[in-house]
Amino acid sequence: MYLTAEIKKDIFRKHSFAKKAEDTGSPEAQIALFTHRISHLTEHLKKNKKDYSTQQGLMRLVGKRKKLLNYLQKTDIDRYRAVLADLDLRK
């Protein structure tokens, strides 16, 4: 897959909310990974408009990210706002 361990560590280092480079379990880290994958799949779908299986996978990823964002909003609003600002997301 295109998402290697080095790319994941780079994503975690790039965003300030990761506690350490190996932090893969926190909601912030998972949202960052989902956002990276969503942008990659969006670019793929711009070139391949009839790739419906990828489109379905993209919709699943968007749903998972939305659920994590809702969870983070309910539990800790400050962390939620930090994630939105850091990843340039809007809700």
N, CA, C and O atoms as a GROMACS GRO file, in nm:
protein
  364
    1MET      N    1   0.084  -0.118   0.000
    1MET     CA    2   0.000   0.000   0.000
    1MET      C    3   0.089   0.125   0.000
    1MET      O    4   0.205   0.118   0.039
    2TYR      N    5   0.035   0.233  -0.042
    2TYR     CA    6   0.112   0.357  -0.056
    2TYR      C    7   0.147   0.419   0.079
    2TYR      O    8   0.234   0.506   0.084
    3LEU      N    9   0.083   0.379   0.186
    3LEU     CA   10   0.101   0.441   0.316
    3LEU      C   11   0.200   0.359   0.397
    3LEU      O   12   0.160   0.267   0.468
    4THR      N   13   0.328   0.391   0.387
    4THR     CA   14   0.432   0.317   0.457
    4THR      C   15   0.450   0.373   0.597
    4THR      O   16   0.392   0.475   0.634
    5ALA      N   17   0.533   0.305   0.675
    5ALA     CA   18   0.559   0.348   0.812
    5ALA      C   19   0.626   0.486   0.815
    5ALA      O   20   0.599   0.566   0.905
    6GLU      N   21   0.712   0.513   0.719
    6GLU     CA   22   0.779   0.643   0.715
    6GLU      C   23   0.681   0.756   0.686
    6GLU      O   24   0.692   0.864   0.743
    7ILE      N   25   0.586   0.730   0.598
    7ILE     CA   26   0.485   0.832   0.566
    7ILE      C   27   0.397   0.858   0.687
    7ILE      O   28   0.362   0.973   0.715
    8LYS      N   29   0.360   0.753   0.760
    8LYS     CA   30   0.278   0.770   0.880
    8LYS      C   31   0.352   0.852   0.984
    8LYS      O   32   0.295   0.943   1.044
    9LYS      N   33   0.480   0.821   1.007
    9LYS     CA   34   0.558   0.897   1.104
    9LYS      C   35   0.570   1.042   1.062
    9LYS      O   36   0.566   1.132   1.146
   10ASP      N   37   0.584   1.066   0.934
   10ASP     CA   38   0.592   1.203   0.884
   10ASP      C   39   0.462   1.278   0.908
   10ASP      O   40   0.463   1.396   0.943
   11ILE      N   41   0.349   1.210   0.888
   11ILE     CA   42   0.219   1.272   0.913
   11ILE      C   43   0.205   1.308   1.061
   11ILE      O   44   0.157   1.416   1.095
   12PHE      N   45   0.248   1.217   1.149
   12PHE     CA   46   0.238   1.243   1.293
   12PHE      C   47   0.330   1.356   1.336
   12PHE      O   48   0.295   1.435   1.422
   13ARG      N   49   0.450   1.364   1.275
   13ARG     CA   50   0.542   1.471   1.310
   13ARG      C   51   0.493   1.605   1.259
   13ARG      O   52   0.515   1.708   1.322
   14LYS      N   53   0.427   1.603   1.144
   14LYS     CA   54   0.381   1.727   1.083
   14LYS      C   55   0.273   1.796   1.166
   14LYS      O   56   0.265   1.918   1.170
   15HIS      N   57   0.191   1.717   1.232
   15HIS     CA   58   0.080   1.772   1.310
   15HIS      C   59   0.120   1.777   1.456
   15HIS      O   60   0.175   1.681   1.511
   16SER      N   61   0.091   1.888   1.517
   16SER     CA   62   0.140   1.915   1.652
   16SER      C   63   0.067   1.837   1.761
   16SER      O   64   0.118   1.831   1.873
   17PHE      N   65  -0.047   1.778   1.734
   17PHE     CA   66  -0.124   1.713   1.840
   17PHE      C   67  -0.077   1.571   1.870
   17PHE      O   68  -0.121   1.514   1.969
   18ALA      N   69   0.010   1.513   1.787
   18ALA     CA   70   0.059   1.377   1.814
   18ALA      C   71   0.153   1.380   1.933
   18ALA      O   72   0.243   1.463   1.940
   19LYS      N   73   0.131   1.289   2.026
   19LYS     CA   74   0.212   1.287   2.147
   19LYS      C   75   0.353   1.236   2.119
   19LYS      O   76   0.450   1.283   2.179
   20LYS      N   77   0.365   1.138   2.027
   20LYS     CA   78   0.495   1.089   1.984
   20LYS      C   79   0.480   1.035   1.842
   20LYS      O   80   0.368   1.026   1.791
   21ALA      N   81   0.589   1.000   1.779
   21ALA     CA   82   0.585   0.959   1.638
   21ALA      C   83   0.511   0.828   1.618
   21ALA      O   84   0.459   0.803   1.509
   22GLU      N   85   0.504   0.743   1.720
   22GLU     CA   86   0.438   0.613   1.709
   22GLU      C   87   0.294   0.616   1.758
   22GLU      O   88   0.233   0.511   1.775
   23ASP      N   89   0.240   0.733   1.780
   23ASP     CA   90   0.105   0.748   1.834
   23ASP      C   91   0.003   0.723   1.723
   23ASP      O   92  -0.029   0.813   1.646
   24THR      N   93  -0.048   0.600   1.716
   24THR     CA   94  -0.144   0.566   1.612
   24THR      C   95  -0.284   0.545   1.667
   24THR      O   96  -0.379   0.530   1.590
   25GLY      N   97  -0.301   0.543   1.799
   25GLY     CA   98  -0.429   0.509   1.857
   25GLY      C   99  -0.516   0.627   1.893
   25GLY      O  100  -0.637   0.611   1.908
   26SER      N  101  -0.457   0.744   1.907
   26SER     CA  102  -0.538   0.858   1.948
   26SER      C  103  -0.631   0.901   1.836
   26SER      O  104  -0.598   0.883   1.718
   27PRO      N  105  -0.745   0.958   1.870
   27PRO     CA  106  -0.838   1.002   1.766
   27PRO      C  107  -0.776   1.106   1.672
   27PRO      O  108  -0.806   1.106   1.552
   28GLU      N  109  -0.692   1.193   1.725
   28GLU     CA  110  -0.629   1.295   1.641
   28GLU      C  111  -0.541   1.231   1.535
   28GLU      O  112  -0.542   1.273   1.419
   29ALA      N  113  -0.464   1.130   1.574
   29ALA     CA  114  -0.375   1.063   1.479
   29ALA      C  115  -0.455   0.988   1.374
   29ALA      O  116  -0.421   0.990   1.256
   30GLN      N  117  -0.562   0.922   1.416
   30GLN     CA  118  -0.645   0.849   1.320
   30GLN      C  119  -0.714   0.945   1.223
   30GLN      O  120  -0.727   0.914   1.104
   31ILE      N  121  -0.758   1.058   1.271
   31ILE     CA  122  -0.821   1.157   1.184
   31ILE      C  123  -0.721   1.210   1.083
   31ILE      O  124  -0.755   1.231   0.967
   32ALA      N  125  -0.597   1.231   1.126
   32ALA     CA  126  -0.493   1.277   1.034
   32ALA      C  127  -0.465   1.173   0.926
   32ALA      O  128  -0.450   1.208   0.809
   33LEU      N  129  -0.459   1.046   0.964
   33LEU     CA  130  -0.438   0.940   0.865
   33LEU      C  131  -0.555   0.930   0.768
   33LEU      O  132  -0.536   0.917   0.647
   34PHE      N  133  -0.677   0.936   0.821
   34PHE     CA  134  -0.794   0.930   0.735
   34PHE      C  135  -0.795   1.048   0.638
   34PHE      O  136  -0.831   1.031   0.521
   35THR      N  137  -0.757   1.166   0.684
   35THR     CA  138  -0.756   1.283   0.599
   35THR      C  139  -0.656   1.267   0.486
   35THR      O  140  -0.683   1.304   0.372
   36HIS      N  141  -0.540   1.210   0.518
   36HIS     CA  142  -0.438   1.186   0.415
   36HIS      C  143  -0.490   1.086   0.311
   36HIS      O  144  -0.474   1.106   0.191
   37ARG      N  145  -0.551   0.979   0.358
   37ARG     CA  146  -0.604   0.878   0.267
   37ARG      C  147  -0.719   0.933   0.183
   37ARG      O  148  -0.730   0.900   0.065
   38ILE      N  149  -0.804   1.016   0.243
   38ILE     CA  150  -0.916   1.075   0.171
   38ILE      C  151  -0.866   1.165   0.059
   38ILE      O  152  -0.919   1.162  -0.052
   39SER      N  153  -0.765   1.245   0.086
   39SER     CA  154  -0.712   1.333  -0.018
   39SER      C  155  -0.648   1.252  -0.131
   39SER      O  156  -0.658   1.288  -0.248
   40HIS      N  157  -0.582   1.142  -0.096
   40HIS     CA  158  -0.521   1.054  -0.197
   40HIS      C  159  -0.629   0.991  -0.285
   40HIS      O  160  -0.616   0.989  -0.408
   41LEU      N  161  -0.734   0.940  -0.224
   41LEU     CA  162  -0.841   0.877  -0.300
   41LEU      C  163  -0.919   0.978  -0.384
   41LEU      O  164  -0.967   0.945  -0.493
   42THR      N  165  -0.932   1.099  -0.336
   42THR     CA  166  -1.001   1.203  -0.412
   42THR      C  167  -0.926   1.234  -0.540
   42THR      O  168  -0.986   1.251  -0.646
   43GLU      N  169  -0.793   1.243  -0.529
   43GLU     CA  170  -0.712   1.266  -0.649
   43GLU      C  171  -0.725   1.149  -0.746
   43GLU      O  172  -0.732   1.170  -0.868
   44HIS      N  173  -0.728   1.028  -0.695
   44HIS     CA  174  -0.745   0.910  -0.780
   44HIS      C  175  -0.879   0.914  -0.853
   44HIS      O  176  -0.886   0.881  -0.972
   45LEU      N  177  -0.983   0.953  -0.783
   45LEU     CA  178  -1.116   0.954  -0.843
   45LEU      C  179  -1.134   1.068  -0.944
   45LEU      O  180  -1.222   1.060  -1.031
   46LYS      N  181  -1.054   1.171  -0.934
   46LYS     CA  182  -1.060   1.277  -1.036
   46LYS      C  183  -1.013   1.224  -1.171
   46LYS      O  184  -1.061   1.267  -1.276
   47LYS      N  185  -0.918   1.130  -1.168
   47LYS     CA  186  -0.866   1.072  -1.292
   47LYS      C  187  -0.952   0.955  -1.339
   47LYS      O  188  -0.970   0.936  -1.459
   48ASN      N  189  -1.004   0.876  -1.245
   48ASN     CA  190  -1.079   0.755  -1.275
   48ASN      C  191  -1.222   0.770  -1.225
   48ASN      O  192  -1.255   0.724  -1.115
   49LYS      N  193  -1.305   0.833  -1.303
   49LYS     CA  194  -1.439   0.868  -1.258
   49LYS      C  195  -1.530   0.746  -1.239
   49LYS      O  196  -1.625   0.754  -1.161
   50LYS      N  197  -1.504   0.638  -1.308
   50LYS     CA  198  -1.594   0.522  -1.300
   50LYS      C  199  -1.543   0.413  -1.206
   50LYS      O  200  -1.589   0.299  -1.213
   51ASP      N  201  -1.449   0.447  -1.120
   51ASP     CA  202  -1.396   0.350  -1.024
   51ASP      C  203  -1.489   0.351  -0.902
   51ASP      O  204  -1.464   0.421  -0.803
   52TYR      N  205  -1.596   0.272  -0.910
   52TYR     CA  206  -1.700   0.278  -0.807
   52TYR      C  207  -1.659   0.211  -0.678
   52TYR      O  208  -1.707   0.250  -0.571
   53SER      N  209  -1.571   0.111  -0.684
   53SER     CA  210  -1.528   0.047  -0.560
   53SER      C  211  -1.441   0.142  -0.477
   53SER      O  212  -1.450   0.143  -0.354
   54THR      N  213  -1.358   0.221  -0.543
   54THR     CA  214  -1.280   0.321  -0.472
   54THR      C  215  -1.370   0.430  -0.417
   54THR      O  216  -1.347   0.482  -0.308
   55GLN      N  217  -1.473   0.464  -0.492
   55GLN     CA  218  -1.568   0.565  -0.445
   55GLN      C  219  -1.640   0.517  -0.319
   55GLN      O  220  -1.663   0.595  -0.226
   56GLN      N  221  -1.674   0.388  -0.315
   56GLN     CA  222  -1.738   0.333  -0.196
   56GLN      C  223  -1.642   0.333  -0.077
   56GLN      O  224  -1.682   0.365   0.035
   57GLY      N  225  -1.516   0.299  -0.101
   57GLY     CA  226  -1.416   0.304   0.006
   57GLY      C  227  -1.395   0.444   0.057
   57GLY      O  228  -1.375   0.465   0.177
   58LEU      N  229  -1.398   0.541  -0.033
   58LEU     CA  230  -1.384   0.681   0.007
   58LEU      C  231  -1.500   0.724   0.097
   58LEU      O  232  -1.478   0.792   0.197
   59MET      N  233  -1.620   0.684   0.062
   59MET     CA  234  -1.736   0.720   0.144
   59MET      C  235  -1.726   0.657   0.283
   59MET      O  236  -1.765   0.719   0.382
   60ARG      N  237  -1.675   0.534   0.291
   60ARG     CA  238  -1.655   0.471   0.422
   60ARG      C  239  -1.554   0.547   0.506
   60ARG      O  240  -1.575   0.568   0.625
   61LEU      N  241  -1.443   0.588   0.444
   61LEU     CA  242  -1.342   0.665   0.516
   61LEU      C  243  -1.397   0.797   0.567
   61LEU      O  244  -1.368   0.838   0.679
   62VAL      N  245  -1.475   0.863   0.484
   62VAL     CA  246  -1.535   0.991   0.525
   62VAL      C  247  -1.628   0.969   0.644
   62VAL      O  248  -1.631   1.050   0.737
   63GLY      N  249  -1.703   0.859   0.642
   63GLY     CA  250  -1.792   0.827   0.754
   63GLY      C  251  -1.715   0.797   0.882
   63GLY      O  252  -1.755   0.842   0.989
   64LYS      N  253  -1.606   0.722   0.871
   64LYS     CA  254  -1.524   0.692   0.989
   64LYS      C  255  -1.464   0.819   1.048
   64LYS      O  256  -1.462   0.838   1.169
   65ARG      N  257  -1.414   0.908   0.959
   65ARG     CA  258  -1.356   1.032   1.007
   65ARG      C  259  -1.462   1.118   1.075
   65ARG      O  260  -1.435   1.182   1.177
   66LYS      N  261  -1.583   1.119   1.020
   66LYS     CA  262  -1.691   1.198   1.079
   66LYS      C  263  -1.727   1.145   1.217
   66LYS      O  264  -1.752   1.223   1.309
   67LYS      N  265  -1.730   1.011   1.232
   67LYS     CA  266  -1.760   0.953   1.363
   67LYS      C  267  -1.653   0.988   1.465
   67LYS      O  268  -1.685   1.020   1.579
   68LEU      N  269  -1.526   0.984   1.424
   68LEU     CA  270  -1.419   1.020   1.516
   68LEU      C  271  -1.426   1.168   1.553
   68LEU      O  272  -1.402   1.204   1.668
   69LEU      N  273  -1.458   1.253   1.457
   69LEU     CA  274  -1.471   1.395   1.487
   69LEU      C  275  -1.587   1.421   1.582
   69LEU      O  276  -1.575   1.505   1.672
   70ASN      N  277  -1.698   1.350   1.565
   70ASN     CA  278  -1.811   1.366   1.656
   70ASN      C  279  -1.774   1.320   1.797
   70ASN      O  280  -1.810   1.384   1.896
   71TYR      N  281  -1.700   1.207   1.805
   71TYR     CA  282  -1.655   1.158   1.935
   71TYR      C  283  -1.564   1.260   2.003
   71TYR      O  284  -1.578   1.288   2.122
   72LEU      N  285  -1.471   1.315   1.927
   72LEU     CA  286  -1.378   1.412   1.984
   72LEU      C  287  -1.450   1.539   2.026
   72LEU      O  288  -1.414   1.601   2.126
   73GLN      N  289  -1.552   1.578   1.951
   73GLN     CA  290  -1.628   1.698   1.986
   73GLN      C  291  -1.704   1.677   2.116
   73GLN      O  292  -1.715   1.770   2.197
   74LYS      N  293  -1.756   1.558   2.138
   74LYS     CA  294  -1.830   1.530   2.261
   74LYS      C  295  -1.741   1.518   2.383
   74LYS      O  296  -1.779   1.558   2.492
   75THR      N  297  -1.621   1.462   2.365
   75THR     CA  298  -1.534   1.436   2.480
   75THR      C  299  -1.447   1.555   2.516
   75THR      O  300  -1.437   1.590   2.634
   76ASP      N  301  -1.383   1.618   2.416
   76ASP     CA  302  -1.290   1.728   2.446
   76ASP      C  303  -1.297   1.830   2.333
   76ASP      O  304  -1.237   1.810   2.228
   77ILE      N  305  -1.367   1.938   2.355
   77ILE     CA  306  -1.391   2.037   2.251
   77ILE      C  307  -1.263   2.110   2.212
   77ILE      O  308  -1.250   2.151   2.097
   78ASP      N  309  -1.170   2.128   2.304
   78ASP     CA  310  -1.045   2.197   2.272
   78ASP      C  311  -0.960   2.116   2.175
   78ASP      O  312  -0.904   2.170   2.080
   79ARG      N  313  -0.950   1.986   2.199
   79ARG     CA  314  -0.875   1.898   2.108
   79ARG      C  315  -0.944   1.894   1.971
   79ARG      O  316  -0.878   1.891   1.868
   80TYR      N  317  -1.076   1.894   1.971
   80TYR     CA  318  -1.153   1.895   1.847
   80TYR      C  319  -1.123   2.019   1.764
   80TYR      O  320  -1.100   2.010   1.644
   81ARG      N  321  -1.123   2.134   1.828
   81ARG     CA  322  -1.095   2.258   1.757
   81ARG      C  323  -0.951   2.263   1.708
   81ARG      O  324  -0.923   2.317   1.601
   82ALA      N  325  -0.859   2.206   1.786
   82ALA     CA  326  -0.718   2.201   1.745
   82ALA      C  327  -0.701   2.114   1.621
   82ALA      O  328  -0.623   2.148   1.531
   83VAL      N  329  -0.773   2.003   1.615
   83VAL     CA  330  -0.765   1.914   1.498
   83VAL      C  331  -0.822   1.984   1.375
   83VAL      O  332  -0.762   1.978   1.268
   84LEU      N  333  -0.935   2.050   1.390
   84LEU     CA  334  -0.996   2.120   1.276
   84LEU      C  335  -0.903   2.229   1.224
   84LEU      O  336  -0.890   2.246   1.102
   85ALA      N  337  -0.840   2.301   1.314
   85ALA     CA  338  -0.751   2.409   1.272
   85ALA      C  339  -0.624   2.353   1.208
   85ALA      O  340  -0.575   2.408   1.109
   86ASP      N  341  -0.571   2.246   1.265
   86ASP     CA  342  -0.444   2.191   1.216
   86ASP      C  343  -0.459   2.124   1.080
   86ASP      O  344  -0.370   2.134   0.996
   87LEU      N  345  -0.570   2.056   1.057
   87LEU     CA  346  -0.590   1.984   0.932
   87LEU      C  347  -0.669   2.063   0.829
   87LEU      O  348  -0.697   2.012   0.721
   88ASP      N  349  -0.705   2.188   0.862
   88ASP     CA  350  -0.783   2.274   0.774
   88ASP      C  351  -0.913   2.207   0.731
   88ASP      O  352  -0.949   2.207   0.613
   89LEU      N  353  -0.984   2.150   0.829
   89LEU     CA  354  -1.112   2.090   0.804
   89LEU      C  355  -1.222   2.187   0.844
   89LEU      O  356  -1.199   2.277   0.925
   90ARG      N  357  -1.338   2.169   0.788
   90ARG     CA  358  -1.453   2.248   0.830
   90ARG      C  359  -1.568   2.152   0.854
   90ARG      O  360  -1.578   2.047   0.791
   91LYS      N  361  -1.653   2.190   0.942
   91LYS     CA  362  -1.766   2.101   0.975
   91LYS      C  363  -1.894   2.178   0.968
   91LYS      O  364  -2.001   2.122   0.992
   0.00000   0.00000   0.00000
